[in-house]
Amino acid sequence: MPDRLLLGIEEADGRMVVRDAWTIDRCAPWDYYPKRQRWGIPLGPRLHDHRRLGAALYETRNGHRIQVLANYASGIRVLET
Protein backbone atom coordinates (compact mmCIF):
# COMPACT_ATOMS: atom_id res chain seq x y z
CA MET A 1 0.00 0.00 0.00
CA PRO A 2 1.37 3.44 -0.89
CA ASP A 3 2.34 5.94 1.83
CA ARG A 4 1.59 9.15 -0.06
CA LEU A 5 -0.93 10.50 -2.55
CA LEU A 6 0.24 12.99 -5.17
CA LEU A 7 -2.16 15.15 -7.19
CA GLY A 8 -1.14 15.98 -10.74
CA ILE A 9 -2.55 18.96 -12.64
CA GLU A 10 -2.10 19.39 -16.39
CA GLU A 11 -0.15 22.52 -17.32
CA ALA A 12 -0.79 24.62 -20.44
CA ASP A 13 2.20 22.93 -22.13
CA GLY A 14 0.62 19.49 -21.65
CA ARG A 15 2.88 18.31 -18.81
CA MET A 16 1.19 16.76 -15.76
CA VAL A 17 2.83 18.45 -12.76
CA VAL A 18 2.51 17.46 -9.09
CA ARG A 19 0.71 20.29 -7.28
CA ASP A 20 -0.29 18.68 -3.95
CA ALA A 21 0.85 15.78 -1.78
CA TRP A 22 -0.62 14.10 1.32
CA THR A 23 0.18 11.15 3.54
CA ILE A 24 -2.34 8.31 3.39
CA ASP A 25 -3.99 7.54 6.73
CA ARG A 26 -3.35 3.80 7.08
CA CYS A 27 -5.63 3.53 10.13
CA ALA A 28 -8.74 4.93 8.43
CA PRO A 29 -10.95 2.86 6.11
CA TRP A 30 -11.05 3.46 2.38
CA ASP A 31 -14.51 4.45 1.11
CA TYR A 32 -15.98 2.80 -1.97
CA TYR A 33 -18.56 4.59 -4.12
CA PRO A 34 -20.32 1.84 -6.15
CA LYS A 35 -22.25 4.15 -8.49
CA ARG A 36 -19.02 5.75 -9.72
CA GLN A 37 -16.88 2.66 -9.11
CA ARG A 38 -14.30 4.83 -7.34
CA TRP A 39 -12.39 4.65 -4.09
CA GLY A 40 -12.07 7.46 -1.56
CA ILE A 41 -8.59 7.50 -0.06
CA PRO A 42 -8.31 8.55 3.61
CA LEU A 43 -5.88 11.46 3.66
CA GLY A 44 -3.54 12.40 6.44
CA PRO A 45 -1.58 15.64 6.71
CA ARG A 46 -0.67 17.64 3.63
CA LEU A 47 3.02 17.48 2.68
CA HIS A 48 4.07 21.05 1.91
CA ASP A 49 7.72 20.11 1.31
CA HIS A 50 7.39 16.87 -0.73
CA ARG A 51 10.33 16.49 -3.14
CA ARG A 52 8.04 15.91 -6.16
CA LEU A 53 6.01 19.14 -5.85
CA GLY A 54 6.30 21.15 -9.06
CA ALA A 55 7.76 18.20 -10.97
CA ALA A 56 6.46 16.26 -13.95
CA LEU A 57 6.85 12.51 -13.39
CA TYR A 58 8.31 10.29 -16.10
CA GLU A 59 8.98 6.60 -16.66
CA THR A 60 10.34 4.43 -19.46
CA ARG A 61 7.78 2.40 -21.42
CA ASN A 62 8.90 0.25 -24.34
CA GLY A 63 12.18 2.15 -24.49
CA HIS A 64 10.56 5.62 -24.55
CA ARG A 65 10.58 8.22 -21.76
CA ILE A 66 6.99 9.37 -21.18
CA GLN A 67 4.91 10.91 -18.42
CA VAL A 68 3.67 8.38 -15.89
CA LEU A 69 0.04 9.40 -16.42
CA ALA A 70 0.16 9.35 -20.24
CA ASN A 71 -3.00 7.65 -21.56
CA TYR A 72 -4.64 7.70 -18.10
CA ALA A 73 -7.76 9.91 -18.07
CA SER A 74 -8.22 9.36 -14.33
CA GLY A 75 -7.49 6.85 -11.65
CA ILE A 76 -4.67 5.73 -9.44
CA ARG A 77 -1.14 4.61 -10.31
CA VAL A 78 1.22 3.18 -7.71
CA LEU A 79 4.64 4.51 -8.67
CA GLU A 80 6.84 3.74 -5.68
CA THR A 81 6.56 1.31 -2.80
Beta strands, then each sheet from edge to edge (+ up, - down):
strand 1: 4-10
strand 2: 16-24
strand 3: 31-33
strand 4: 38-40
strand 5: 43-46
strand 6: 58-61
strand 7: 64-67
sheet 1: 1+ 2- 5+
sheet 2: 3+ 4-
sheet 3: 6+ 7-
end
